[in-house]
Amino acid sequence: MKRGVSLALGLVGLVALAAGAARADDYPNKPVKWIVPYTPAGTTDILARVVGQALSEELGQQFVIENRPGAGNNLGTEAAINSPPDGYTILLMNPAHGINATLYKKLNFDVLRDVAPVGGITRVPNVMEVNPKFPAKTVQEFIDYAKANPGKINMASSGNGTSVHMSGEMFMAMTGIKMTHVPYKGAGPALTDLIAGTVDVLFDNLPSSIAHIKGGTLRAIAVTTDNPSPFLPGVPTVGATVKGYEASAWFGIGAPKGTPPERIAILNKALNKVLATQKMKDKLAELGGEPMIVSPEQFGEVMKSETAKWKKVVEFSGASIDN
């Protein structure tokens, strides 16, 4: 009798394991929600929609973009972290996740603890840009103008804690100039006001601005990386004038902690496959970036190193938000 019971229980266990394996192999079998913690039209939104469409085609399920702006990306991030860890909610990762760990004194989460890395998308420069009517055409001219007009320049950003914001804060700290920070809920509305001349300067992620620069509605003064960008020929670096200045933006995918490793592996494999296609390489090049093809573990190291890097920048600039 006992042997029969044991055999029956063993069979039940095997059936359960088989069913679990089938469910894992079937992933994804419904749409995946991709939370973008900013408004439409900014770099994070553009990248999510481009990559999301490719992932939908690769995995046979829709990747539905959900824009959740607010609190320097913290609202969308918290919503993603508190979602079921089943692989059906993912998060667009960006520099603000590393910056906010130091910039905000009170957060309900710890990104390095509460987010499981999935994979990278791209790394891009920021670009210091102005309305074409702005009087300064070079970094030095901009510094001279700012010093002659202290506090009169309005510096837009895509939100508190973004690399866009902190690139400007670092510029002020390293040059001694003063500008008035005007945060928006994403790059889209910030660009609209910059083009209209309502604000004066933006240190934007290149993907959301490159079309406006090439179209002549914005003027690029300099890029924030160590080296000039091949996508903006002739545009110098900020560091060529302000020695030691460097900043860049990175983007990738995270998931709530506890998401099954096998589902993260499926997402990572699909992500890297679409990033390696010529179509995606060309699209990212149009946006001023290159594919970041890495494992979940490698992307986790990017998250850690960028958090440490921006901690130094935040402390150097003296910026702080007590939410």
Secondary structure, 3 states (H helix, E strand, C coil): CHHHHHHHHHHHHHHHHHHHHHHHHCCCCCCEEEEECCCCCCHHHHHHHHHHHHHHHHHCCCEEEEECCCHHHHHHHHHHHCCCCCCCEEEEECHHHHHHHHHECCCCCCHHHHEEEEEEEEEEEEEEEECCCCCCCCHHHHHHHHHHCCCCCEEEECCCCCHHHHHHHHHHHHHCCCCEEEECCCHHHHHHHHHHCCCCEEEEEHHHHHHHHHHCCCEEEEECCCCCCCCCCCCCEHHHCCCCCCCEEEEEEEEECCCCHHHHHHHHHHHHHHHCCHHHHHHHHHCCCEECCCCHHHHHHHHHHHHHHHHHHHHHHCCCECC
